[in-house]
Amino acid sequence: MRAFLLWSLLVAMASAATVRVQIAGRIVDLDLEEYVAATLAGESSVSQSEEALKAMAVAARTYAVHFKSRHAAEGFDLCDLTHCQRVDRKAVTARLTAIAKQTAGELLWYQGKPAVTYYTRDCGGRSEDVRRLARGERAVSDEPCRSVLSSRWRLALALGGQLEADICLLGQLGPASAARH
């Protein structure tokens, strides 16, 4: 019961927060949920799945809370570029606002703190299931992403140490011997 009350308090605190964002050179104070909707517009507006957008809203909110003081020395919390999260207030729709409200205050937690929730707006036309990556298998073509976004890029990670342990934990598999590209 105590854990639930603590969780409820943390959710309420997160949803009542404001974020100071530098947008196009101007510093603007945004309600956290308004920031989340603008981040959905900037980072995942091509997504058609409501559940995917809800998951993205939680990831974007958690990222914002975790990195809130990233630009504190510059007088704001986060920027509107991909360095932090791409924010596009002009592209916010009623649907994105509703999704931010439906997930208001929800955060991902790791070891008692908001998790580091890195993600990318563009998969480069390829995507991977963490279980396949843990086995060293190749990425697969992501045709929906490939047809909407035009960039092609490649990322190669050498497995070992904490990265390998995290991937294996997420994939619930034994240690991976190597990653093939």
C-alpha positions in Angstrom: 0.0 0.0 0.0 2.8 2.4 0.9 4.6 1.7 -2.4 1.3 2.5 -4.3 0.9 5.8 -2.4 4.5 6.8 -3.1 4.0 5.9 -6.8 0.8 8.0 -6.9 2.6 10.9 -5.3 5.5 10.7 -7.8 3.1 10.5 -10.8 1.2 13.5 -9.5 4.5 15.5 -9.0 5.6 14.6 -12.6 2.4 15.6 -14.2 2.4 19.0 -12.4 5.9 19.8 -13.5 7.0 22.5 -15.9 9.9 22.4 -18.2 12.0 25.4 -19.4 12.7 24.8 -23.0 14.8 26.8 -25.5 12.7 26.8 -28.7 14.2 28.5 -31.8 16.4 30.6 -29.5 13.7 31.7 -27.1 13.2 30.2 -23.6 9.6 29.1 -22.9 8.1 27.5 -19.8 5.9 24.6 -20.8 3.7 22.3 -18.7 5.3 18.9 -18.8 2.3 17.4 -20.7 2.3 20.2 -23.3 6.1 19.4 -23.7 5.3 15.7 -24.2 2.7 16.4 -26.9 5.1 18.7 -28.7 7.8 16.0 -28.4 5.4 13.5 -29.8 4.9 15.9 -32.8 8.6 16.3 -33.3 9.8 12.8 -32.7 7.0 10.4 -33.7 4.3 12.2 -35.6 4.5 9.5 -38.4 3.4 6.8 -36.0 -0.1 5.6 -36.6 -0.4 3.3 -33.6 -2.1 4.8 -30.6 -0.3 2.3 -28.3 3.1 3.1 -29.8 2.4 6.8 -29.3 1.4 6.2 -25.6 4.7 4.3 -25.1 6.6 7.1 -26.8 4.8 9.6 -24.5 6.0 7.7 -21.4 9.6 7.5 -22.8 9.7 11.2 -23.8 8.3 12.3 -20.4 10.8 10.1 -18.6 13.7 11.4 -20.7 12.6 15.0 -19.9 12.4 14.3 -16.2 15.7 12.5 -16.1 17.6 15.1 -18.1 15.7 18.1 -16.9 18.7 20.1 -15.9 20.8 19.3 -19.0 21.1 23.0 -19.9 20.9 24.5 -16.4 24.1 26.4 -16.9 22.5 28.1 -19.9 19.4 29.1 -18.1 16.9 26.5 -19.3 16.2 22.7 -18.9 16.1 21.3 -22.4 16.5 22.4 -26.0 14.1 21.7 -28.9 16.7 19.9 -31.0 17.6 16.2 -31.3 20.3 16.9 -28.7 17.6 16.7 -26.1 14.3 15.9 -27.8 12.9 17.4 -31.0 10.0 19.6 -30.0 7.5 20.9 -32.6 4.7 22.9 -30.9 3.2 23.9 -34.3 2.6 20.3 -35.3 0.8 19.3 -32.1 -2.7 17.8 -32.9 -5.7 17.1 -30.6 -4.7 13.4 -30.9 -1.2 14.0 -29.6 -2.5 16.2 -26.8 -5.0 13.5 -25.8 -2.3 10.8 -25.7 -0.1 13.0 -23.5 -3.1 13.5 -21.2 -3.9 9.8 -21.2 -0.4 8.9 -20.0 0.0 12.0 -17.8 2.6 11.6 -15.1 3.6 8.1 -16.1 7.4 7.5 -15.9 9.7 4.6 -16.4 11.8 3.8 -13.3 15.2 2.1 -12.9 16.8 1.6 -9.5 14.5 4.2 -7.9 15.1 7.0 -10.4 13.6 8.0 -13.7 15.2 5.7 -16.3 17.4 6.9 -19.1 15.1 6.3 -22.1 17.2 6.9 -25.2 15.4 6.4 -28.5 15.6 7.6 -32.1 13.1 9.3 -34.3 14.3 7.5 -37.4 15.3 3.8 -37.5 17.2 4.3 -40.8 15.0 1.8 -42.4 16.2 -1.1 -40.2 15.0 -2.3 -36.8 15.8 -5.0 -34.3 14.3 -7.1 -31.6 16.7 -7.1 -28.6 16.5 -11.0 -28.4 17.8 -11.2 -32.0 20.5 -8.7 -31.2 21.6 -10.8 -28.2 22.0 -13.8 -30.5 24.1 -11.7 -32.9 21.6 -11.8 -35.7 21.3 -9.1 -38.4 18.7 -6.3 -38.3 15.6 -6.6 -40.4 14.2 -4.1 -42.9 11.5 -1.9 -41.5 9.4 -1.0 -44.6 6.9 1.3 -42.9 9.8 3.4 -41.4 11.7 3.2 -44.7 8.8 4.5 -46.7 8.1 7.5 -44.5 11.6 8.6 -43.5 14.4 9.1 -46.1 17.6 8.9 -44.1 19.8 5.8 -44.1 22.3 5.4 -41.3 24.2 2.6 -39.6 25.2 2.0 -36.0 27.5 -0.8 -35.0 27.9 -1.6 -31.3 30.5 -3.9 -29.9 29.0 -6.1 -27.2 30.7 -6.5 -23.9 30.5 -5.4 -20.3 27.4 -3.6 -19.1 25.9 -3.1 -22.6 26.0 -6.9 -23.2 24.6 -7.5 -19.8 21.7 -5.0 -20.3 20.9 -6.5 -23.8 20.9 -10.0 -22.4 18.7 -8.9 -19.5 16.2 -7.2 -21.8 16.2 -10.2 -24.2 16.1 -12.7 -21.3 18.8 -14.7 -23.0 22.3 -15.9 -22.1 25.4 -14.0 -23.0 25.9 -13.1 -26.6 29.2 -14.0 -28.1 29.4 -11.3 -30.8 27.3 -9.0 -32.8 27.3 -9.2 -36.6 26.6 -6.2 -38.7 
